[in-house]
Amino acid sequence: MAEIKKAHVFETGTWNGIEITGAILDSLVQSFQAMANAGKIPLKLGHNDEQKVTDGQPAIGWVSNLWREGTSLFATFTGMPAVVMDAIKAKLYKFVSIEMLLDVEWNGSRWPAVLDAVALLGADRPAVTALKELEGLTAMSRQLSAMRVGARAAFTQADPFPNYGERKAMDEAQIKAAIDAALAPVKAEATQLREQFTVQGTKLKDAETENARLKAQLEETRKRERDQKIAANKERFKKLADVQVRAGKVTPAKRDEFTAKYLKDEAAYESLDFDLVEIVFGKPEDPKVNDNRSRFSSPDATAIEQRAEELNKERRKRVREYQAAHPGADIFQANAAVMRADPDLALDFKQHLLQTGHVRGQPIAAFAS
């Protein structure tokens, strides 16, 4: 069985000389609910002899709901045979006519209007095959006891089923307008996204430019600091070496040999370890650093020298191991790494080497061999 959920069945106005007000529509709805008429008000074919199937013929559906929206009355039709629904879709029935009872008393209540039936009226007669099927439906009726009716009236409502029936094909302009309307939100969203991407792209480009500027500034700062450190180390090394040369503790030839061998480029000056340089050349402020051997006349002097020799051997061993693990490191870099890795060894070595005077007369050979 088919169903029509919303059919426009009535409207306020003056029909057949009777003024239909909002109060009449309310009475139809309220009495429908009070009498529990859902499924009891019949849907039928016509109420005059012009219809092939007329009064007294079978119900072809039922009114299962009735409600008001403003000046309009709507109904839900259920229990409709498929052939009736097909006739409605084919526009064979284009009108409805409600039948209502006026001035009704029932169960102690009085109603200005009560819905009694809804008839389908045809603009054209149904096909013969359809009529035979309609005439074969089983009749059903509705009974209400103790009802007093003042009058009976019928009213016709045109085009009650706006959502049913065939639709006319749209022309090219209508199709284009429908497509444009459907695409309008999508186009608007695309435009918004494109604008957002443009803004984000501009921000990203600005960020990249700023990053490049900061990177260049950082590199410039690092280069300036590196150049300053190299210049300071060159000046400090020159001062230390010149003091020792003037004191006669390091020959100019040995100074130049050391410089050529271990300070060949600016990178060597950048990583120059002055603790080790002082071990080799001595401290400028301690010109007697290599005269300490004369102070050792006791047996302890031998033990101190032996300890110094042990420390020197340990240093040489570690330097060779470091150079084996780091092929690119020269002897000066290796010594610096070993001393930094073991501060205790560096301190003992420095103290014993200075005490025993092992750097005297051969500052480079004693340290770098």
C-alpha positions in Angstrom: 0.0 0.0 0.0 1.2 3.5 -0.9 1.3 6.7 1.2 1.1 10.4 0.6 2.7 12.2 3.6 1.5 15.7 2.9 -1.5 16.6 0.8 -2.9 20.2 0.7 -6.7 19.5 1.2 -8.2 22.8 2.3 -7.7 26.6 2.7 -9.4 29.5 4.5 -11.7 31.7 2.3 -15.3 31.8 1.1 -16.2 28.6 -0.7 -19.7 27.7 -2.0 -21.0 30.7 -0.2 -19.6 29.5 3.2 -16.8 31.5 4.9 -14.1 29.2 6.1 -12.1 30.8 8.9 -9.1 29.6 10.8 -11.5 28.6 13.6 -13.1 26.1 11.1 -9.7 24.6 10.3 -9.0 24.3 14.0 -12.3 22.6 14.6 -11.6 20.1 11.8 -8.2 19.2 13.4 -9.4 19.2 17.0 -12.4 17.0 16.3 -10.3 14.7 14.2 -8.0 14.2 17.2 -10.8 14.1 19.8 -12.8 11.4 17.9 -9.6 9.4 17.3 -10.5 9.4 13.6 -7.0 8.5 12.4 -7.5 5.7 9.9 -11.3 6.1 10.0 -11.8 9.0 7.6 -12.0 7.4 4.1 -10.3 8.6 0.9 -12.7 7.9 -2.0 -13.1 8.6 -5.7 -15.5 11.5 -6.2 -18.9 12.4 -4.8 -20.9 12.9 -8.0 -22.1 10.9 -11.0 -19.4 12.3 -13.3 -16.9 10.0 -11.7 -16.8 6.4 -13.0 -16.6 5.2 -9.4 -19.0 7.2 -7.3 -20.5 7.5 -3.8 -20.9 4.2 -2.0 -17.9 2.7 -3.7 -14.9 1.3 -1.8 -12.5 3.5 0.2 -9.2 3.7 -1.6 -7.2 4.9 1.4 -7.5 6.6 4.8 -6.7 9.9 6.4 -4.2 9.0 9.1 -3.2 12.6 10.1 -4.6 16.1 9.8 -3.0 19.4 10.7 -3.0 23.1 10.1 -0.2 25.3 8.8 -1.2 29.0 8.8 -4.3 29.3 6.4 -3.8 25.8 5.0 -5.1 22.3 6.0 -2.9 19.3 5.3 -3.5 15.5 5.5 -1.6 12.3 5.3 -3.1 9.5 3.2 -2.2 5.9 3.9 -3.4 2.5 2.7 -3.6 3.6 -0.9 -3.5 0.8 -3.5 -0.6 1.1 -6.0 -3.1 1.7 -8.9 -4.5 4.8 -7.2 -1.0 6.1 -6.6 -0.1 5.5 -10.2 -3.3 7.4 -11.3 -2.3 10.4 -9.1 1.3 10.4 -10.5 -0.2 10.3 -14.0 -2.3 13.4 -13.2 -5.6 11.6 -13.7 -6.7 12.9 -10.3 -5.7 16.6 -9.9 -8.2 17.7 -7.2 -9.4 16.7 -3.8 -12.8 17.6 -2.3 -13.2 17.4 1.4 -16.6 16.5 2.9 -17.4 17.9 6.3 -20.2 17.8 8.7 -21.3 21.2 10.2 -22.6 22.0 13.7 -21.9 18.5 15.2 -22.7 17.4 18.7 -20.9 14.3 19.9 -20.3 12.9 23.4 -21.2 16.2 25.1 -19.0 18.3 22.8 -20.0 20.6 20.0 -17.9 21.2 16.9 -18.5 23.8 14.2 -17.0 21.3 11.6 -16.0 17.7 11.5 -14.1 16.0 8.6 -16.2 13.2 7.1 -14.4 12.2 3.9 -11.9 13.2 1.3 -12.7 12.6 -2.4 -10.3 12.5 -5.4 -11.7 14.3 -8.4 -10.4 13.6 -11.9 -9.8 15.9 -14.8 -9.8 12.9 -17.1 -11.4 9.5 -16.7 -9.0 6.7 -15.6 -8.1 4.0 -18.1 -10.5 1.1 -18.3 -8.0 -1.4 -16.9 -7.5 0.9 -13.9 -11.2 1.2 -13.3 -11.6 -2.5 -13.2 -9.0 -2.7 -10.5 -10.6 0.1 -8.5 -14.0 -1.4 -8.7 -12.7 -4.6 -7.3 -11.5 -3.2 -4.0 -13.1 -4.2 -0.7 -15.5 -1.6 0.7 -14.9 -0.2 4.2 -17.0 2.3 6.2 -16.9 4.4 9.3 -19.6 4.5 12.0 -19.9 7.2 14.8 -22.8 6.7 17.3 -24.8 9.4 19.0 -23.8 12.0 16.4 -26.2 14.9 15.6 -25.3 16.8 12.4 -26.6 20.2 11.3 -25.5 20.1 7.7 -23.1 18.5 5.2 -20.9 20.4 2.7 -18.2 19.5 0.2 -15.3 21.7 -1.1 -12.8 21.2 -3.8 -9.1 21.9 -3.5 -7.1 22.1 -6.7 -3.5 20.7 -7.1 -3.4 19.0 -3.8 -0.2 17.0 -4.6 2.5 19.4 -5.6 5.2 16.9 -5.0 3.8 14.1 -7.1 3.3 13.5 -10.8 5.6 14.0 -13.8 7.9 17.0 -14.0 8.6 19.0 -17.2 12.1 18.7 -18.6 14.3 21.7 -17.9 15.6 23.7 -20.8 19.2 24.6 -21.3 19.0 27.9 -19.4 17.3 26.2 -16.5 19.9 23.5 -16.4 22.7 26.0 -16.4 21.1 28.0 -13.7 20.6 24.9 -11.5 24.3 23.9 -12.0 25.5 27.4 -11.3 23.4 27.5 -8.1 24.7 24.1 -7.0 28.3 25.1 -7.7 28.1 28.5 -6.2 29.1 27.4 -2.6 31.9 25.3 -4.0 33.3 28.2 -6.0 33.0 30.5 -3.0 34.9 28.0 -0.9 37.5 27.5 -3.6 38.0 31.3 -3.8 38.4 31.6 -0.1 40.9 28.8 0.0 42.9 30.3 -2.9 43.0 33.6 -1.0 44.2 31.8 2.2 46.9 30.0 0.2 48.0 33.3 -1.3 48.3 34.9 2.2 50.1 31.8 3.6 52.4 31.8 0.5 53.3 35.4 1.1 54.0 34.8 4.8 56.1 31.7 4.0 58.1 33.7 1.4 58.7 36.5 4.0 59.7 33.9 6.6 62.2 32.3 4.1 63.7 35.8 3.3 64.0 36.5 7.0 65.6 33.1 7.7 68.1 33.7 4.9 69.0 37.1 6.4 69.4 35.7 9.9 71.5 32.9 8.6 73.8 35.2 6.7 74.1 37.5 9.7 75.0 34.4 11.9 77.6 33.3 9.4 79.0 36.8 9.3 79.2 37.0 13.1 80.8 33.5 13.4 83.4 34.5 10.7 84.2 37.7 12.5 84.5 35.9 15.9 86.7 33.3 14.3 88.9 35.9 12.6 89.2 37.7 16.0 90.2 34.5 17.8 92.8 33.6 15.2 94.3 37.1 15.3 94.4 37.0 19.1 96.0 33.5 19.1 98.6 34.6 16.6 99.5 37.6 18.6 99.6 35.6 21.9 101.8 32.9 20.3 104.2 35.4 18.8 104.6 37.1 22.1 105.2 33.9 24.0 107.7 32.6 21.4 109.5 35.9 21.1 109.9 36.1 24.9 111.5 32.7 25.0 113.7 33.4 22.1 115.0 36.6 23.8 115.6 34.6 27.0 117.7 32.2 25.0 115.5 29.2 25.8 114.2 28.7 22.3 116.3 29.3 19.2 114.7 31.3 16.3 115.3 28.2 14.1 113.3 25.9 16.5 110.6 28.5 16.8 110.2 28.7 13.0 110.4 25.0 12.7 107.5 24.6 15.2 105.5 27.2 13.5 106.0 25.7 10.0 105.2 22.2 11.2 102.2 22.8 13.6 100.8 26.1 12.7 100.5 25.8 8.9 97.1 27.4 8.5 94.6 29.6 10.3 92.6 26.5 11.5 95.6 25.5 13.6 95.7 28.9 15.2 92.0 28.7 15.9 92.4 25.4 17.9 95.7 26.4 19.5 96.0 25.0 23.1 98.3 27.4 25.0 98.6 25.1 28.0 100.6 22.8 25.7 102.5 25.6 24.1 103.6 26.8 27.5 104.8 23.3 28.3 107.0 23.3 25.2 108.1 26.9 25.4 107.7 27.7 29.1 105.8 30.5 30.6 107.0 34.1 29.6 106.7 35.2 33.2 108.8 32.4 34.5 112.2 32.8 32.7 113.9 30.3 35.1 111.5 27.5 34.4 114.3 25.4 32.7 116.8 25.9 35.5 114.9 23.7 38.0 117.1 20.6 37.4 119.9 22.1 39.6 117.6 22.0 42.6 117.3 18.3 42.5 120.4 16.9 44.4 118.6 14.5 46.6 117.6 10.9 45.8 114.0 12.2 45.3 115.2 13.9 42.2 115.7 10.5 40.5 112.2 9.4 41.4 110.7 12.6 40.1 112.6 12.3 36.8 111.4 8.7 36.5 107.8 9.8 37.1 108.2 12.5 34.5 109.5 9.9 32.0 106.6 7.6 32.8 104.1 10.4 32.2 105.8 11.3 29.0 105.7 7.7 27.8 102.0 7.5 28.7 101.4 10.8 26.8 103.2 9.5 23.7 101.2 6.3 23.8 97.9 8.0 24.0 98.9 10.5 21.3 99.7 7.6 18.9 96.4 6.0 19.7 94.5 9.2 19.0 96.3 9.7 15.7 95.5 6.2 14.7 91.8 6.8 15.4 91.9 10.3 13.8 94.2 10.2 10.7 93.7 13.9 10.0 95.0 15.0 13.4 98.6 16.4 13.6 100.8 15.9 16.7 99.8 19.2 18.2 96.1 18.5 17.8 96.5 15.0 19.2 98.4 16.3 22.3 95.7 18.8 22.9 93.0 16.2 22.7 94.8 13.8 25.0 95.4 16.5 27.6 91.8 17.7 27.5 90.5 14.1 27.8 92.6 13.5 31.0 93.0 16.6 33.1 94.9 14.7 35.8 97.5 13.4 33.4 97.9 16.9 31.9 98.4 18.4 35.4 101.0 15.8 36.5 102.8 15.8 33.2 103.1 19.6 33.2 104.3 19.7 36.9 106.9 17.0 36.5 108.1 18.2 33.1 108.7 21.7 34.5 110.3 20.3 37.7 112.7 18.1 35.8 113.5 20.6 33.1 113.0 18.1 30.2 112.1 20.9 27.8 115.5 22.6 28.3 117.6 22.8 25.2 115.1 20.8 23.1 111.6 22.3 23.5 110.2 20.7 20.4 111.9 17.3 20.4 111.0 16.6 24.1 107.3 17.4 23.4 106.6 16.4 19.9 108.7 13.2 19.4 
